[in-house]
Amino acid sequence: QLPSEIGQLSELTFLDLGSTNLTAQFPSEIGQLTKLQHLDLEQTHFTGQLPSEIGQLAALAFLDLGPTDFTAQLPSEIGQLT
């Protein structure tokens, strides 16, 4: 499980969780990583849906979501990413 404290890593720019055995819900605190530029979640086992806070990642330039175990549609807030 990815701890909610991940949101305290305010200077983090690169997060590669691809091909890990992390499970459970993806923490909403991900939205606090405003400097994050690269997020790789390919082949992860997170359940539920990607939190809407993903739309707060204004610096995000790379997002890899496939394939994953997320079970819901992508949140509409993902459209806020440019």
C-alpha positions in Angstrom: 0.0 0.0 0.0 1.2 3.5 -0.9 1.0 5.6 2.4 -0.9 8.8 2.5 2.3 10.5 3.6 3.3 10.4 -0.1 1.7 13.9 -0.2 4.5 15.3 2.0 7.1 14.8 -0.7 6.4 18.2 -2.1 9.6 18.4 -4.2 9.0 15.0 -5.9 9.2 15.2 -9.7 9.4 11.5 -10.8 7.4 8.6 -9.4 7.6 5.2 -11.1 5.4 2.5 -9.4 5.1 0.4 -12.6 5.3 -3.4 -12.2 5.0 -3.2 -8.4 2.8 -5.3 -6.1 1.3 -2.3 -4.4 -2.4 -2.8 -3.7 -5.4 -1.0 -2.0 -6.8 2.4 -2.9 -4.5 5.0 -4.5 -4.2 7.8 -2.0 -5.9 11.1 -2.7 -2.8 12.9 -1.3 -1.2 12.4 -4.7 -2.8 15.7 -5.6 -0.3 17.5 -3.2 2.6 16.6 -5.5 2.3 19.8 -7.5 5.8 19.4 -9.0 5.3 15.9 -10.2 6.2 15.6 -13.9 6.3 11.8 -14.4 3.8 9.2 -13.0 4.0 5.6 -14.1 1.3 3.3 -12.7 1.6 0.6 -15.4 0.9 -2.9 -14.2 0.0 -2.0 -10.7 -2.7 -3.6 -8.5 -4.3 -0.5 -7.0 -8.1 -1.0 -6.7 -11.0 1.3 -7.1 -10.6 4.5 -9.1 -7.9 7.0 -9.6 -8.6 9.9 -7.2 -10.0 13.1 -8.6 -7.0 14.9 -7.1 -5.0 13.7 -10.0 -6.3 16.8 -11.8 -4.2 19.0 -9.4 -0.9 17.8 -10.9 -0.4 20.9 -13.0 3.3 20.0 -13.9 2.5 16.4 -15.0 3.9 15.7 -18.5 3.9 11.9 -18.5 1.2 9.5 -17.2 1.2 5.8 -17.8 -2.0 4.0 -16.7 -2.0 0.8 -18.7 -2.7 -1.9 -17.9 -3.7 -1.5 -14.2 -6.3 -2.9 -11.8 -8.3 0.4 -11.5 -11.9 -0.6 -11.8 -13.7 2.6 -12.5 -13.7 5.2 -15.2 -11.0 7.9 -15.2 -12.1 10.9 -13.1 -13.2 13.9 -15.2 -10.6 16.0 -13.4 -7.9 14.3 -15.5 -9.0 16.6 -18.2 -7.5 19.5 -16.3 -4.1 18.3 -17.1 -2.4 20.1 -19.9 
